[in-house]
Amino acid sequence: MAGEVGGGTGGLVLKAAKEAFTEAAMVTGIAGAGVMVVAAIWALVTLRGVSANLDLAEEHEHQLH
């Protein structure tokens, strides 16, 4: 778009587009990091006390019978 407009106006359009892209990438990165922090906290809270050696398939079989 900036190339089609050309001149000073095209330069301003290009600058605005670059700034919008950079800001959007930053906001997306921060939001993604926030989701990961929430997921890590949720995993810590919900998995507290669960053995790493727990055989879930065997546990499920016991519940069915």
N, C-alpha and C positions, 0 to 999 in steps of 0.2 A: 504494500500500500504506500509506504513511504517513498519507494522508488517511482511509483506512478505520479505521486504528487510533486516530488522533486523540490529543490530549493530549500529555503529556510523552513518552510512549513513541513516539508518531508522530513527534515532533520528533527524537528520537534515531535513529529509523529513517531519516528524511530526511537527517539529518546524516551518518550512516554511508554512505548511498547516494551522496551527493555526494562524500564523501571517496574512496570506492571508484572512482567514475567518474573523478575527477581523477587518482588514482594510476594507473589503468589507461591513461588517455590519455598520461600522462607516460612510463610504461614502453614503450608502443607507439611513441611518438615517439623515444625513445632507441634502441630496437631498430631502427627504420627508419633512423635516422641511421647506426647502426653498419653496417647492410647497405649503405647508400650509400657509406660510406667503404671497405668491403671491395671493392665493385664498382669504385670509382674506382682503387684500388690495383691490382686485377686488370687493368683496362683499361690502365693505365700500363705494367705489366710485360709483358703479352702483345702490346701494340701498339707497343712500342718499336721504332723503326727502320722501321716500315711507312710508306710514302709516302702522303700524303693524296691524291695524284693517281693512285694505283694503280687500274687498271680491272680489277676482279675478274672481270667477265664475260669479258673478253678473256683473262685468265689461265686461267680455267676451260676455255675453248675450246682453248687450247694444250695443256692437260693431257689432254684427250680425244683429240687427234689425235697 
